[in-house]
Amino acid sequence: MNDYDASAQQNLEWRCELHKILDESDSATIFDWDEGAFAPVHKVMEEANDDTEILCRCAVILCRYFPGLLFAERAYERVLTLDPKNVTALKNLSWMAVSHGDYERAAVYGERLIEIAGEQTAENYFIAARAHRLRGDIERARALFREIINQLPTDSPQLALREGTIMKAVAAQLAGWKDEADVAIKDICEASIDGCYLRDIDYYPNSIEAQLGRLRSITEGKDICLYGAGPSIEKIADKKSVLSQDNFVHFIINTFSIIEDEILKPAGARLSLACFSHPTVLFGANDRLEEFLRRDYPTMAILSNFVTDHCLDRPECSYLLEHDDWIFRFRTTNKLPPTPRDPLSFPNINTLLLALCAAVLGRPRRIFLFGFDQRVIEDDGDKSSSVYFKEFDDRYPAHDRTDEARRQHISDWVKWDAIQVNELSGVSLRMLAQMFGMDLPIIYNVCPNSGLDGFPKIDIAQFLDLVDEG
């Protein structure tokens, strides 16, 4: 073996070892978000500071925690200095810039992306169009949305059911072309090819029809109250006695303690639904979820495949198998709306949208959203801010309350969530309603200043009036 071959072999072994470390970190940090768990990733970044592939892998893992997200951004910036046309870095830096509210920079990355030969894809056009729409350049955004629509014909079943075709409807709706959005949704939902519906037992071990039947036994014809933890939830907390009415079905996401203990139980209201989309969050509420599923009235856990894939084999979660009939399973394979090929694949954006998809399928009369501000409430007088209801309650993780940099990160993240929910919720929920042959219930957001724009916003007085009207 000559010196060149020996050096190449040594480099290959070195890179294989680094990838092995990243494989282990990728698995470990699904459950462990402490900064120490990410230390091996930082070490790999230092050793491979000139390797774009490894830097991008490190960045993906670091995005799972704060301040890892900041290091991830620096990693992608380093990648661009090494390879100015690196597609992965440009895509991720664009959405990161959007999350910071820097729409000008996001648009620059988006334009650089679609200038690369072979990268004129619907996904990449959408990344650039989003940035231009948010920065107020509607003309450029609509031109890019038109490129998406032209790329994705839906005038035959084979075309309508292609992977990603649903982006045509999303692009048309965001551009304001309602008729084109309606046609695209109809084409996709009514496309019929033998075998097009995904019914793989590994994906849906419980029949979809059986799941829907159990969910609807709790929710059909009733008003669902879905709770977040934003500051505006204080308004319903002050009027909580109204929540004890039999026609309400109460639905929480990611946490029991604050909402159930502070609002529902004192009001004499029963919690019926709980949604979890990440295994770490479920483990944090594991004892409470087990108690919830063992209650003497019908309850249901709404769980993503990401949760079930990582939790069902663990001894501390064995109770989930005992209550399998009362688990509603859905999939989170991408950020796209569901389609007939995979009807319970919900957009993997945030737990609110996932829970809303399940709630809509329950055929409720109406849905009321509480505590989904999707923005930080600021007091101009002392520059303080609120991210959560009962901001300084000890039941929240301490770092979420005291670290200002982390709080800014949370602020950026909830705004980024709102942008994505605003983009996809309308088409996603309409797709579900049309695929499953049902009317879409009206969804009220009981937060007049919410960053969510896709649902009618009402204040607490209007909510109480609607309840009084029956």
C-alpha positions in Angstrom: 0.0 0.0 0.0 1.5 3.4 -1.0 1.5 6.5 1.2 -1.6 7.9 -0.6 -3.7 4.7 -0.1 -2.6 4.5 3.5 -3.6 8.1 4.1 -7.0 7.5 2.4 -7.6 4.4 4.5 -6.7 6.3 7.7 -9.1 9.1 6.7 -11.9 6.6 6.0 -11.5 4.9 9.4 -11.4 8.3 11.1 -14.6 9.4 9.4 -16.3 6.1 10.2 -15.4 6.5 13.9 -16.9 10.1 13.9 -20.1 8.8 12.2 -20.3 6.1 14.9 -20.1 8.7 17.6 -22.8 10.7 15.9 -25.0 7.6 15.5 -24.8 7.0 19.3 -25.5 10.7 20.1 -28.4 10.7 17.7 -30.0 7.8 19.6 -29.1 9.1 23.1 -30.3 12.6 22.7 -33.8 11.6 21.7 -34.4 11.2 25.5 -31.6 13.2 27.1 -31.6 16.9 26.4 -29.1 17.9 29.1 -26.2 19.8 27.6 -23.7 17.0 28.6 -25.4 14.5 26.3 -24.5 16.7 23.4 -20.8 17.0 24.4 -19.6 14.3 21.9 -21.3 16.1 19.1 -19.4 19.3 19.9 -16.2 17.3 20.0 -16.9 15.8 16.6 -17.5 19.3 15.2 -14.1 20.5 16.5 -12.3 17.5 14.9 -14.1 17.7 11.6 -14.4 21.5 11.1 -13.6 21.1 7.4 -16.0 18.2 6.6 -19.3 19.5 5.3 -21.1 16.2 5.6 -20.2 15.6 9.2 -20.9 19.3 10.2 -24.4 19.0 8.7 -25.0 15.8 10.7 -23.8 17.5 13.9 -26.1 20.4 13.2 -29.2 18.2 12.9 -28.6 16.7 16.3 -27.7 20.0 17.9 -31.0 21.5 16.8 -32.7 19.4 19.5 -31.8 21.6 22.4 -30.8 25.1 23.4 -28.2 26.5 23.0 -27.4 23.7 20.6 -29.5 25.5 18.0 -27.1 28.4 18.0 -24.1 26.0 17.4 -26.1 24.3 14.6 -26.5 27.7 12.9 -22.8 28.3 13.1 -22.1 24.8 11.8 -24.3 25.5 8.7 -22.6 28.9 8.2 -19.2 27.1 8.4 -20.5 24.7 5.7 -21.3 27.5 3.4 -17.8 29.0 3.7 -16.5 25.6 2.6 -19.2 25.0 0.0 -21.3 28.1 -1.0 -23.8 25.9 -2.9 -24.4 23.4 -0.1 -28.1 22.7 -0.4 -28.6 21.4 3.2 -27.0 24.4 4.7 -29.0 26.9 2.6 -32.3 25.2 3.4 -31.7 25.2 7.1 -30.2 28.6 7.4 -33.3 30.0 5.6 -35.7 28.6 8.2 -33.4 29.6 11.0 -33.4 33.2 9.8 -37.2 33.1 9.6 -37.4 31.9 13.2 -35.3 34.9 14.2 -37.6 37.2 12.3 -34.8 38.0 9.8 -36.8 37.6 6.6 -34.4 39.5 4.4 -31.6 37.1 5.2 -34.0 34.1 4.8 -34.9 35.4 1.3 -31.2 35.6 0.4 -30.6 32.0 1.4 -33.8 30.9 -0.5 -32.8 32.7 -3.7 -29.3 31.2 -3.5 -30.9 27.8 -3.1 -33.1 28.0 -6.2 -30.2 29.4 -8.3 -28.3 26.1 -8.0 -28.6 23.8 -11.0 -31.1 21.0 -10.4 -32.6 22.6 -7.2 -35.6 24.2 -8.8 -37.9 21.9 -6.8 -41.3 22.6 -5.2 -39.8 22.3 -1.7 -37.0 24.8 -2.5 -39.4 27.3 -4.3 -41.5 27.1 -1.2 -38.6 28.0 1.1 -37.8 31.1 -0.9 -41.5 32.0 -1.4 -42.1 31.8 2.4 -39.3 34.3 3.1 -40.5 36.8 0.4 -44.1 36.5 1.6 -43.1 37.3 5.2 -40.9 40.2 4.2 -43.8 41.7 2.2 -42.7 41.0 -1.3 -46.0 39.4 -2.4 -45.2 39.7 -6.1 -42.1 37.6 -5.8 -43.7 35.2 -3.5 -46.6 34.6 -5.9 -44.3 34.1 -8.8 -42.5 31.3 -6.8 -45.8 29.8 -5.7 -46.8 29.7 -9.4 -43.6 27.7 -10.2 -44.7 25.2 -7.5 -48.2 24.9 -9.0 -46.8 24.4 -12.5 -44.5 21.6 -11.3 -47.3 19.6 -9.7 -50.2 18.7 -12.0 -53.1 16.9 -10.4 -55.2 16.2 -13.5 -55.0 12.4 -13.2 -55.0 9.9 -10.3 -51.4 8.9 -10.9 -50.3 12.6 -10.7 -52.6 13.6 -7.9 -51.2 10.9 -5.6 -47.5 11.6 -6.2 -45.4 12.3 -3.1 -45.5 16.0 -2.3 -48.3 17.0 -4.7 -50.3 18.4 -1.9 -47.8 21.4 -1.9 -49.8 22.6 -4.9 -52.9 23.3 -2.8 -50.8 24.9 0.0 -49.0 27.2 -2.6 -52.3 28.2 -4.2 -54.0 29.0 -0.9 -51.0 31.1 0.3 -50.9 33.0 -3.0 -54.6 33.8 -2.6 -55.8 31.6 -5.5 -58.6 29.9 -3.7 -60.2 28.2 -6.7 -57.0 26.6 -7.7 -56.5 25.4 -4.1 -60.0 23.9 -4.1 -59.4 22.1 -7.3 -56.1 20.6 -6.1 -57.6 19.4 -2.9 -60.5 17.8 -4.7 -58.2 16.2 -7.3 -56.1 14.6 -4.5 -58.9 13.6 -2.2 -61.0 12.0 -4.9 -58.1 10.2 -6.7 -58.7 6.5 -6.8 -56.1 3.8 -7.6 -56.3 0.3 -6.3 -54.0 -0.1 -3.3 -53.4 3.7 -2.9 -54.6 3.7 0.7 -51.8 2.8 3.1 -53.1 0.2 5.5 -49.8 -1.4 6.5 -50.2 -3.2 9.8 -46.8 -1.9 11.0 -48.1 1.7 10.5 -51.6 1.2 11.7 -51.8 -1.8 14.0 -55.3 -0.7 15.1 -57.8 -0.3 12.3 -58.3 3.4 11.4 -62.1 2.9 11.5 -61.9 1.4 15.1 -59.7 4.2 16.3 -62.1 6.8 14.9 -65.1 5.0 16.5 -63.5 5.1 19.9 -62.5 8.8 19.5 -65.9 9.8 18.4 -67.5 8.0 21.3 -65.9 10.7 23.4 -66.1 13.7 21.1 -68.8 13.5 18.5 -71.3 16.4 18.5 -69.6 18.0 21.5 -67.4 21.1 22.0 -63.7 20.3 22.3 -61.7 22.7 24.5 -58.0 22.3 23.5 -55.5 23.8 25.9 -52.0 25.2 25.4 -50.0 27.0 28.1 -49.8 30.6 26.8 -50.5 33.6 29.0 -53.9 34.2 27.6 -55.2 31.1 29.3 -55.5 33.2 32.4 -58.8 34.5 31.0 -60.5 31.1 31.0 -58.9 30.3 34.3 -60.8 33.3 35.8 -64.0 31.9 34.3 -63.4 28.2 34.8 -66.7 27.4 36.4 -68.3 27.4 32.9 -66.0 24.4 31.9 -68.0 21.9 34.0 -70.8 21.7 31.5 -71.4 18.2 30.1 -71.1 19.3 26.5 -67.4 20.1 26.8 -64.6 17.6 26.1 -61.3 18.8 27.5 -58.1 18.1 25.7 -54.5 18.9 26.8 -51.2 18.7 25.0 -47.8 17.7 26.5 -48.6 18.5 30.2 -51.2 17.7 32.9 -50.2 19.6 36.0 -50.8 23.3 35.2 -54.0 22.9 33.1 -55.7 20.1 35.0 -54.7 21.0 38.5 -55.2 24.8 38.2 -58.2 25.0 35.9 -60.1 21.8 35.2 -60.2 20.1 38.6 -61.2 23.2 40.5 -64.0 23.7 38.0 -65.3 20.2 38.4 -64.4 19.4 34.7 -63.1 16.1 33.5 -60.1 15.7 31.2 -60.8 13.3 28.4 -58.0 13.6 25.8 -54.2 14.0 26.0 -51.8 14.4 23.1 -48.0 13.7 23.2 -45.8 13.9 20.1 -42.3 13.5 21.6 -41.1 10.6 23.8 -39.1 12.8 26.2 -42.2 14.8 26.9 -44.3 11.7 27.5 -41.7 10.4 30.0 -42.0 13.6 31.9 -45.7 12.9 32.3 -45.5 9.1 32.4 -47.0 8.5 35.9 -49.8 11.0 35.2 -50.6 9.5 31.8 -50.9 6.0 33.3 -53.3 7.3 36.0 -55.2 9.2 33.3 -55.8 6.0 31.2 -56.9 4.1 34.3 -59.7 6.5 35.2 -63.3 5.2 35.5 -64.6 7.2 32.5 -63.5 7.1 28.9 -60.2 8.7 28.2 -57.9 8.6 25.2 -54.2 9.2 24.6 -53.3 10.7 21.1 -49.8 9.5 20.4 -47.5 9.9 17.4 -45.5 7.0 15.9 -42.4 8.8 17.1 -43.7 8.4 20.7 -44.9 4.8 20.3 -41.7 3.6 18.4 -39.5 4.8 21.3 -41.8 4.1 24.3 -43.8 0.9 23.8 -40.8 -1.4 24.4 -39.8 0.3 27.6 -40.9 -1.4 30.9 -42.1 1.9 32.4 -44.5 2.3 29.5 -46.0 -1.2 29.5 -49.3 0.3 30.7 -49.8 1.7 27.2 -50.1 -1.8 25.8 -52.8 -2.6 28.4 -54.8 0.4 27.1 -54.0 0.0 23.4 -57.7 0.2 22.5 -57.7 3.8 23.9 -54.6 5.0 22.1 -55.2 7.0 18.9 -52.1 6.5 16.7 -51.0 8.9 14.1 -47.8 9.3 12.0 -45.4 12.2 11.7 -43.3 11.4 8.7 -42.9 14.9 7.2 -44.3 18.4 7.4 -46.9 17.9 4.7 -50.7 17.6 5.0 -52.2 14.1 5.0 -53.2 12.5 1.8 -55.2 9.4 0.8 -52.0 7.4 0.6 -51.4 8.0 4.4 -54.5 9.5 5.9 -53.3 9.7 9.5 -49.9 11.2 8.6 -50.2 14.6 10.2 -47.9 17.6 9.6 -44.9 17.3 11.9 -44.8 20.9 13.0 -46.0 21.2 16.6 -48.3 19.4 18.9 -51.1 21.9 18.5 -51.6 21.1 14.8 -51.3 17.3 15.5 -53.9 17.5 18.2 -56.1 19.6 16.0 -56.0 17.0 13.2 -57.2 14.4 15.7 -59.8 16.7 17.2 -61.3 17.4 13.8 -61.6 13.7 13.0 -63.6 13.3 16.3 -66.5 15.1 14.5 -67.0 17.7 17.3 -69.6 20.4 17.1 -67.0 23.2 17.6 -63.4 23.5 18.8 -62.2 26.2 21.2 -58.5 26.9 21.5 -57.2 28.3 24.8 -53.7 29.5 25.6 -52.3 29.4 22.0 -50.9 32.9 22.0 -47.9 31.8 19.7 -46.2 35.0 20.7 -44.5 36.4 23.8 -46.6 38.9 25.8 -44.4 41.9 26.6 -44.8 44.7 29.0 -43.2 47.9 27.6 -43.0 49.4 31.0 -40.4 47.1 32.5 -39.4 45.1 29.4 -40.5 41.8 31.1 -42.1 39.1 29.1 -44.4 36.1 29.6 -44.1 32.8 27.7 -46.4 30.7 29.8 -49.5 30.9 32.0 -48.2 31.2 35.6 -44.8 32.0 34.2 -42.8 31.3 37.4 -44.6 28.2 38.6 -42.1 25.6 39.9 -43.8 23.0 37.8 -42.1 24.4 34.7 -38.4 23.5 34.1 -36.3 26.1 35.9 -34.2 26.9 32.8 -37.3 28.0 30.9 -38.0 30.7 33.5 -34.6 32.1 34.4 -32.3 32.0 31.4 -33.0 35.0 29.2 -31.2 33.7 26.2 -33.2 30.5 26.5 -36.4 32.5 26.8 -35.5 34.4 23.6 -35.1 31.1 21.9 -38.5 29.9 23.1 -40.0 33.2 21.9 -38.4 32.7 18.4 -39.6 29.1 18.4 -43.2 29.8 19.2 -43.3 32.4 16.4 -41.7 30.0 14.0 -44.3 27.4 14.9 -47.1 30.0 14.3 -45.7 30.7 10.8 -45.8 27.0 9.9 -49.2 26.4 11.4 -50.6 29.4 9.5 -49.2 28.0 6.3 -50.5 24.4 6.6 -53.4 24.2 9.0 -56.1 25.3 6.5 -55.2 22.8 3.8 -54.4 20.0 6.3 -57.8 20.2 8.1 -59.7 20.5 4.9 -57.9 17.5 3.5 -58.9 15.4 6.5 -62.5 16.5 6.4 -62.8 15.7 2.7 -61.0 12.4 2.8 -63.1 11.2 5.7 -66.4 12.6 4.3 -67.2 15.0 7.1 -67.9 18.7 7.6 -65.0 20.7 9.1 -66.1 22.1 12.5 -65.6 25.8 13.2 -62.5 26.4 15.3 -62.4 29.5 17.5 -59.1 30.8 18.9 -60.0 32.4 22.3 -57.0 34.8 22.2 -57.7 38.0 20.2 -53.9 38.8 20.0 -52.8 35.3 19.0 -50.1 34.9 16.3 -52.3 32.2 14.7 -54.2 33.7 11.8 -56.0 30.6 10.4 -58.9 30.6 12.9 -61.5 33.2 14.0 -60.2 35.0 17.0 -62.6 35.8 19.9 -62.2 37.1 23.4 -63.4 35.4 26.6 -66.7 37.4 26.6 -67.5 36.2 23.1 -66.7 32.7 24.1 -69.1 33.0 27.1 -71.8 34.4 24.8 -71.4 31.4 22.4 -71.8 29.0 25.4 -74.9 30.8 26.6 -76.4 30.6 23.1 -76.0 26.8 23.3 
